Amino acid sequence: MSTPSRTSIRFTSRSLADGREIIYVDEPGTPERTAEDPRPVEPRVESGELRHDALVDDWVAVAAHRQHRTFMPPKDECPLCPAGHGSVPSEIPEKDYQVVVFENRFPSYAVTSVGADAPDPTGIFGTRPAVGRCEVVCFTSDHESSFKDLPVERVRTVIDTWAQRTEALGAIPEVEQVFAFENRGREIGVTLPHPHGQIYAYPYVPDRTKALLEAARRHHERTGRLLGADILAAERADGSRVVVSGTHWTAYVPFAARWPVEVHLAPHRDVPDLVALDDDERDELAVIYRDLLGRLDRYYVAEDGSPVKLPYIAAWQQAPARVGRDVSRLHLQLMSVLRGPGRLKFLAGSESGVGGWVNDVAPERAAARLREVAP
């Protein structure tokens, strides 16, 4: 299947009525984007503050304005459909689009913040402005579609979009971590069913990334090798949890998977982030990633024999923007809270109380099922 020349992918930056940036990502032959946002000019929403959680030395964003964000609107009120497709104004002024990125209207982190930079001498009640950026990435204008339904060429365009935004956001002085992800399904907490993902640019290194970085640093100091590379090599050598392997990528269920359905997808080459992937790696990623998402939707079967649409989180674990890049290694973590049709994995006492994970599904069995449902 042919892939559009990457040099011909066009990024067009425009402004919405409240000053937020919107970026159209277009494949060859697409007309120029000139539509204006018809909504009245209004002040943009500022982010709140970061509060220091001294108990675990981490930060929490307090964003009370997000309580009023749009929640599961009917199709004709979807703000992610193109202009003119619904009964309410769209966030996207054009009448159609391919891939679109825009600043979130209800941001946890934004270029302007009402938070105060007020360190606490006691180390207990410190606050900071929640400066950063939250972006929405719309994968398609088709409200009824899903990421797995995109043509391979469009998946490749999304990959290039993630990479371009990772590079651009990582260059912002206040940004320490760029996180691209997709939430799918009401069970995950999705508030807009239109196919989309998000990118968060954090002004600090979040706790999960810190843990990954610390483990990688210890391994490198002990062995001189990258932990992510050694895990990938061990999984490929064992083979019992490998789902699919190509020339540049391998997908596997991790040995100590925490979720009922969990798959990691890692490049064979040592790269810190999406920006560092070359054209061949991006081409194969588009094919394998789409393949994996299709397998997820065939993993469970309902009583009537129909496939169960799996809720999932797709999380790109990238190197931080400024620290630990020498020991970090890119990988995707795909995970689902569904442990069976109609049955959810709740993060109850053990997981939420002390972080002691219990998985009811053997990783080897999950991998076997994912191999079984190959296209």
C-alpha positions, -999 to 999 in steps of 0.1 A, spaced: 0 0 0 15 33 -10 22 60 15 21 97 8 54 115 6 61 128 41 75 160 26 41 168 12 22 166 45 11 201 52 7 217 86 -15 248 86 -18 269 118 -49 291 123 -66 308 152 -99 301 168 -122 329 181 -107 329 216 -71 329 203 -64 291 207 -43 276 179 -58 250 155 -35 231 132 -48 213 101 -27 183 89 -33 175 53 -22 150 28 -14 159 -9 -41 175 -30 -60 191 -1 -72 227 -6 -57 254 16 -74 259 49 -90 294 51 -122 290 71 -127 315 100 -142 306 134 -177 322 133 -181 321 171 -180 355 189 -146 365 203 -143 356 239 -115 353 265 -97 320 264 -99 298 295 -68 298 316 -55 268 334 -55 265 372 -26 257 395 -3 229 404 -2 219 441 27 200 456 17 167 471 44 166 498 35 131 509 48 115 477 68 145 463 46 149 432 23 175 417 -15 176 412 -32 200 387 -63 216 402 -85 226 372 -119 233 386 -131 248 353 -130 213 337 -161 203 357 -181 223 331 -166 207 300 -188 191 274 -200 156 284 -212 129 260 -232 152 237 -256 137 210 -241 133 176 -257 165 163 -240 185 191 -205 170 187 -179 198 189 -153 177 170 -174 171 139 -166 196 110 -185 229 108 -220 226 95 -225 189 105 -244 196 137 -267 220 155 -240 237 176 -208 255 165 -179 232 160 -144 236 174 -132 230 138 -144 258 114 -137 238 81 -165 218 65 -142 187 64 -108 177 76 -83 148 77 -63 153 109 -67 183 132 -49 194 163 -62 223 185 -56 236 220 -81 221 245 -109 245 254 -109 232 290 -71 228 296 -54 212 326 -23 230 314 -22 261 292 0 289 281 -17 312 306 -26 302 342 -43 317 372 -20 297 395 5 314 417 42 306 419 43 303 456 69 278 470 63 269 506 94 272 529 81 243 549 79 221 518 42 213 524 18 237 506 37 249 475 19 259 444 29 267 408 11 280 377 -2 250 356 17 263 326 20 239 296 -3 229 269 -32 204 263 -40 196 227 -68 176 211 -59 154 181 -89 145 159 -80 115 138 -109 117 113 -139 139 105 -161 107 106 -180 106 139 -188 69 136 -153 58 128 -125 45 151 -87 46 149 -85 10 137 -108 19 108 -85 45 94 -66 37 62 -29 30 67 -20 63 50 -41 82 76 -25 63 105 9 73 91 -3 110 90 -13 107 127 21 93 135 38 122 118 14 146 137 24 130 170 61 134 162 57 170 150 38 180 181 62 162 204 91 182 189 72 215 190 59 212 225 91 198 239 108 230 227 86 252 250 109 262 279 84 253 306 76 219 292 94 189 308 73 160 294 52 154 263 26 127 265 5 116 235 -24 93 243 -59 81 232 -87 72 256 -115 51 240 -148 40 255 -171 53 282 -156 28 307 -123 47 304 -139 80 311 -142 94 276 -164 125 274 -166 129 236 -172 98 215 -158 113 183 -124 95 174 -97 116 190 -67 116 212 -48 141 233 -13 155 239 -4 168 273 28 190 277 36 189 314 57 215 332 72 187 354 80 150 350 50 130 361 53 102 386 50 73 362 77 87 339 99 93 370 95 57 380 104 45 344 134 68 343 147 58 377 145 21 368 162 27 335 190 47 352 197 20 377 198 -7 350 221 14 329 245 21 358 246 -16 365 249 -30 330 257 -2 306 227 -11 285 192 3 280 166 -14 301 139 -11 274 162 -28 249 170 -57 273 133 -62 281 125 -63 244 153 -88 236 142 -110 265 106 -110 253 115 -118 217 138 -146 229 112 -161 251 84 -157 225 55 -169 246 41 -134 250 50 -120 216 19 -110 197 33 -98 164 68 -90 152 80 -71 121 112 -58 107 112 -27 129 86 -33 157 75 -61 181 43 -61 201 42 -83 233 22 -87 265 47 -78 293 58 -106 316 43 -87 346 13 -72 329 -9 -53 353 -41 -50 332 -64 -78 320 -55 -68 284 -21 -51 280 2 -49 251 35 -31 247 48 -21 212 85 -13 210 108 -4 181 138 -26 175 161 4 173 170 25 204 151 57 200 140 81 228 108 94 212 85 95 182 105 123 167 135 100 163 117 74 142 128 72 105 104 68 76 107 30 74 99 27 112 69 50 108 56 31 78 57 -2 97 43 13 128 12 25 109 5 -11 98 13 -29 131 -5 -4 153 -36 -6 132 -34 -44 133 -31 -44 171 -62 -21 176 -82 -45 153 -71 -75 175 -83 -57 206 -118 -54 191 -119 -92 184 -104 -102 218 -138 -107 236 -169 -121 221 -204 -114 234 -230 -142 241 -246 -136 207 -212 -142 190 -206 -106 181 -172 -89 189 -170 -66 219 -157 -31 212 -128 -29 237 -123 2 258 -87 11 259 -59 36 267 -31 39 242 -2 57 259 31 67 243 59 65 268 86 89 255 117 103 270 113 135 290 121 167 271 153 176 291 164 148 314 171 111 312 171 110 274 203 89 274 186 60 292 150 63 279 135 42 252 103 47 233 74 23 237 36 22 234 15 8 262 -20 -4 252 -42 -13 281 -79 -21 289 -99 -22 321 -122 -49 306 -115 -83 321 -144 -99 303 -176 -89 285 -194 -66 309 -168 -70 336 -144 -43 346 -111 -43 364 -116 -19 393 -86 -3 409 -99 -10 444 -82 -14 478 -49 -30 469 -42 -11 437 -55 23 448 -46 21 485 -10 9 483 -3 3 446 -2 -34 449 -14 -47 416 -33 -80 411 -40 -93 376 -66 -119 371 -54 -129 336 -22 -147 329 -1 -127 304 7 -158 284 -30 -165 279 -37 -129 269 -9 -131 243 -22 -164 229 -56 -149 225 -42 -118 207 -23 -141 183 -55 -161 178 -75 -131 166 -51 -120 139 -67 -105 108 
